[in-house]
Amino acid sequence: MAHQKLSVILPAAGNSTRFGAGEKKTFIPLDGRAVWLRTADLFASRPDLLELILVISAEDEELVRFKFHANLAFMNVKLVIGGAERVDSVRSALGQVDASADLVLIHDAVRPCVSAEKISEVISMAAQTGAAILATEVVQTVKRVSGNSVIEETVPRKNLWLAQTPQVFRRDIILKAYEYVTNLGIRPTDDAEVVEASGYSVTVVPCPYTNIKITNREDLAMAELILKSKVDNTPRNWHPFADEDQW
């Protein structure tokens, strides 16, 4: 199969409220290089890359253009101003996607640990099926908890998966899906949910837990360990806090 021309969108407009200390996790150094740059590096040299879009908040534009101007120019990054929520940011980026793109890949700017192999795998699946995401099976015991922290039920974990990114879609599918949910006023939490809501099927590609999303400072330390030790070759269900039957 010939290379599918790929538009990559990196949403990075969040306010990082859980990261603390007034710093945005997207721009903090990870082993000497900003988190978003480590993530962008995963795609910048791909032969199928058509464009790389970084979605930022308006309040960060001056900082990004000043601090990372050389990186933006060298990697030919297109900056897009996002919105109040992820769905708004991705919608803004989709409006700037090159019309010649075959596939749109959306990947959290704060997931720098995914392997090149898994990126290629999910792209290949999306090229075949129209929509595919990386995800990992739930291996821990899941509890539904009330507002006052009391367990209400144990949720069967069979067939439960945790969605990750990249999430990759044929360009026409993701554009139509976002138009559809916008008209309905739906506020999805990931892009696969947008596509599901519009009636398309989304295929899951298994991925290790090492494809972590940096949310707090502990995640930052874990990401550094993962990058240094290259533990992406560990078993698919590996997780540092897997429950007892995984040991």
Secondary structure in CASP SS format (residue, H / E / C, confidence):
PFRMAT SS
TARGET T0000
AUTHOR 0000-0000-0000
METHOD secondary structure of the structure
MODEL  1
M C 1.00
A C 1.00
H C 1.00
Q C 1.00
K C 1.00
L E 1.00
S E 1.00
V E 1.00
I E 1.00
L E 1.00
P E 1.00
A E 1.00
A C 1.00
G C 1.00
N C 1.00
S C 1.00
T C 1.00
R C 1.00
F C 1.00
G C 1.00
A C 1.00
G C 1.00
E C 1.00
K C 1.00
K H 1.00
T H 1.00
F H 1.00
I C 1.00
P E 1.00
L E 1.00
D C 1.00
G C 1.00
R E 1.00
A E 1.00
V H 1.00
W H 1.00
L H 1.00
R H 1.00
T H 1.00
A H 1.00
D H 1.00
L H 1.00
F H 1.00
A H 1.00
S C 1.00
R C 1.00
P C 1.00
D C 1.00
L E 1.00
L E 1.00
E E 1.00
L E 1.00
I E 1.00
L E 1.00
V E 1.00
I E 1.00
S C 1.00
A H 1.00
E H 1.00
D H 1.00
E H 1.00
E H 1.00
L H 1.00
V H 1.00
R H 1.00
F H 1.00
K H 1.00
F C 1.00
H H 1.00
A H 1.00
N H 1.00
L H 1.00
A H 1.00
F H 1.00
M C 1.00
N C 1.00
V E 1.00
K E 1.00
L E 1.00
V E 1.00
I E 1.00
G C 1.00
G C 1.00
A C 1.00
E C 1.00
R H 1.00
V H 1.00
D H 1.00
S H 1.00
V H 1.00
R H 1.00
S H 1.00
A H 1.00
L H 1.00
G C 1.00
Q C 1.00
V C 1.00
D C 1.00
A C 1.00
S C 1.00
A C 1.00
D C 1.00
L E 1.00
V E 1.00
L E 1.00
I E 1.00
H C 1.00
D C 1.00
A C 1.00
V C 1.00
R C 1.00
P C 1.00
C C 1.00
V C 1.00
S C 1.00
A H 1.00
E H 1.00
K H 1.00
I H 1.00
S H 1.00
E H 1.00
V H 1.00
I H 1.00
S H 1.00
M H 1.00
A H 1.00
A H 1.00
Q H 1.00
T H 1.00
G C 1.00
A E 1.00
A E 1.00
I E 1.00
L E 1.00
A E 1.00
T E 1.00
E E 1.00
V C 1.00
V C 1.00
Q C 1.00
T C 1.00
V E 1.00
K E 1.00
R E 1.00
V E 1.00
S C 1.00
G C 1.00
N C 1.00
S C 1.00
V C 1.00
I E 1.00
E E 1.00
E E 1.00
T E 1.00
V E 1.00
P C 1.00
R C 1.00
K C 1.00
N C 1.00
L C 1.00
W E 1.00
L E 1.00
A E 1.00
Q E 1.00
T E 1.00
P E 1.00
Q E 1.00
V E 1.00
F E 1.00
R E 1.00
R H 1.00
D H 1.00
I H 1.00
I H 1.00
L H 1.00
K H 1.00
A H 1.00
Y H 1.00
E H 1.00
Y H 1.00
V H 1.00
T H 1.00
N H 1.00
L H 1.00
G C 1.00
I C 1.00
R C 1.00
P C 1.00
T C 1.00
D C 1.00
D H 1.00
A H 1.00
E H 1.00
V H 1.00
V H 1.00
E H 1.00
A H 1.00
S C 1.00
G C 1.00
Y C 1.00
S C 1.00
V C 1.00
T E 1.00
V E 1.00
V E 1.00
P E 1.00
C C 1.00
P C 1.00
Y C 1.00
T C 1.00
N C 1.00
I C 1.00
K C 1.00
I C 1.00
T C 1.00
N C 1.00
R H 1.00
E H 1.00
D H 1.00
L H 1.00
A H 1.00
M H 1.00
A H 1.00
E H 1.00
L H 1.00
I H 1.00
L H 1.00
K H 1.00
S H 1.00
K C 1.00
V H 1.00
D H 1.00
N H 1.00
T C 1.00
P C 1.00
R C 1.00
N C 1.00
W C 1.00
H C 1.00
P C 1.00
F C 1.00
A C 1.00
D C 1.00
E H 1.00
D H 1.00
Q H 1.00
W C 1.00
END
